[in-house]
Amino acid sequence: MDATHLTQLLIEYRYWILFPLACFEGPLVSIIVGFLSAGGFFNPFIAYVILVFGDILPDTGCYFVGRWGHKASFIAKYASKIGITGDHFGVIEGLWRKHPGKTMWTSKLAYGLSTPFLISAGLVGMSLQKFIFYALPITLAQYALLMALGYFFGGSYTLISGALSGTETAIAAVIIGGGLYYLLTRYMRSRLLKEEKEEEREEQKEEQNK
């Protein structure tokens, strides 16, 4: 769903559609909602709470898919698409057990890796309390930053309102904010994969020293 369609839906239905959109397009929606909040369409504090719930509930769903799922089916459906095989699963398990905070941070922000890594958290046996403990602060910070970015563009709208419509300005905010978010998530993805390889090399060294 593109930014124009999302903006129109949010303007028309507001809070009624905010939660379902947040579940599927959370980061993008949060930038648009931040922009619209500056224009009075949303109460930013109420919208922020809804956005956070719209992110953390699907994350928890991914966790339970892993907790109630099976390793082989997980690798076949998700992990193999990003180069994680059964041999690499021990490395993923080691990342969650040794560096849970760092792994949660990178997996939640790593575009294209979020779902399989959140599933893997449940698959390796992480407790739900520990999962929420690490996931919630990251979600709170992530959506506060993205909404603030959108709000900044919304507050600046009066300076450029003569040249662009409100929808066009919202789209511009999404493009810029989304670009920055993409660069960040791309960096986090590369870091996570790098850490996975380093963890794998350490395990290989330990096996050789035995």
N, C-alpha and C positions, 0 to 999 in steps of 0.2 A: 504494500500500500504506500503510495507516494505522499510527500509532505502536503501537497495541495488538498488531497482527499482527506487526510487526517485533520488538517486545520478546519476544513468545512464541517466535518463530523463533530469536532469538538465545539465549534461555535454553535452548531445547531442543537446538539444533545447535552453538551456540557458534562455534568457529574454522572448522568445516566450511562454514558458510554466510556467514561474515563477508566474505570477499573478493567473492563475487558480489553480495551486497547493497551493498557499498561501491561497486561499479562503477556502480550505478544510483541508489542513495539515500544517497550518501556523507555529506553534511552531517547529515542526519537520523539516520542510523545512528551517526555518531560521537558525537552527544549521548547516545544510548541506551547505547552501549558505555561511555562515560565513567561514566554512572550505574551500570551493572552492574559495572564494574571496582571501584568503591568497595565493592560488595557481595561481591567475591571471585569473580565469574563469569569475569572475564578478567584476564590480566596486561596492564596498561595499555600497557606498552612494546611487547610483541608485537603487541597489537591496533593500536597506533598505526602500526607499520610496515606492517601489512596494509592499514589504511585508506589510508595514503599511496599504496601501490602500486595500490590499488583506485581511486584518483582519477587518478594520473598516467598509468596505462596507457590508460584511455579517452581522456584528453586527447591523448595521443600518437596514438591511433587517429584522432581528429578531424583532427589535423595531417596525417596521411598521406592522409586522404580529400581534403583540400585540395591536398596536394602532387601527388597523382595524378589529381585531378579536373579539372574544366573550369569556367571562370569562368561561362559561361552557365547551366550546370546548377545551379551553386551558388546563383546569384541566383534562379533559378526555384524551387528547392526550399526554400531557407532564408532568404536575405537579404530577398527581397521581402515575406516575412511580417512583418518588422519595419521595413519602409519603406526598405530599402537597394536602390537600383536600379543599373543599369549605370553611370549617370552619377555615382553616389555611390561607386562602388568605388575610384576613384582616391583619394578621401578616406581610406577605410579603409586602403589601401596606404600612404598618407602617415603615418597614425597608427602603423602597425607599424614603419615605417622610421625615423621621427623620434623617437617616444616608445615604444619596445618594452616597457620595464618598466612604465610607467604603463598602457599599453594591455592588457598581460597581466593586471595587477592588477585593473583594472576589468572586463575581459571574463570572467575566472574567477569573480569574485564577483557579477557582474551577473546576477540571476535572469532567465532567458528569453533571454539573449544569449550565454551561454557557448559553446554548441555552434557556432552560426554564426561567431562571432568566432574561435574556435580553429581552425575549418576555414579561415577566411580567412588565418590566419597561414601555413599551408602553401601556400595559393593565391598569396600574394604573393611566395613564394620564400624565406621565412626559413629558415635552416639548422636542422637538427634539434638541433644542439648549442646554438644560441642559444635555440631554443624551450625546451629542457629547462632551460637556465641561468636563464631568467626564470620558468618555470612551477614548478619544484621548490621554491624558497624560499617562494613564496606558498602552495603546498599544505602545506608543513611547518607554517607559521604558522597557517593556517586550521584544520587538524585538531587542532593542539595547543590552540588556543583553544576549539574546540567540545567536545573531550574534557574539557578542564579545567572547562568550564561544567557538563557532565553529571556529572563527578566531584564537583563542589561540591554539587550537589543530592543525589547518592548519599551523600556524607558527612554531609549534614544529615538523612538519612532517619530516623535514630533519634529525632530530635526530633519527628517527625510520624507515626511508624509506628503510633501508636494510632488515628489518624484515617483513614489511607489505606493501601491495600495497596501492595506493591512496584511492581506494574504501574501502578497509578494515579499513584504518585509519579513513575515514569519518564515517563509521559505528560505529567504536569504540567511536568516538566523540559523535555521536547521542545517543548511549547507555548510556554513562556517563552523557551527558547533559540532555538527556531525563529522566534518573533516578532522577537527581536532580530536574528537573522541575516537575516530578510526585510527589515527596515528598512534594514540595512546594504546588502544587495544592491540594494534599490530605489534607494538613494542613489547607489550606484556605477553603476547603469544610467543614471540621469539625468545623471551626470557624463560618462559615455562618450558619450552622445548629444549632450550640449552641446559636448564637445570635437570631435566629428565635425562639427557645424555651424560651429564656429569655424574648423576646418581648411578647410572648404569655402569660407567667406568669404575666408580668406587666399588660397586658390588663385584665387578670382575676382578679387581685387584685383591679384594678380600678373599675371593674364592681361590685365586692363584697362590695366596700366602698360606692357605690352609694345608 
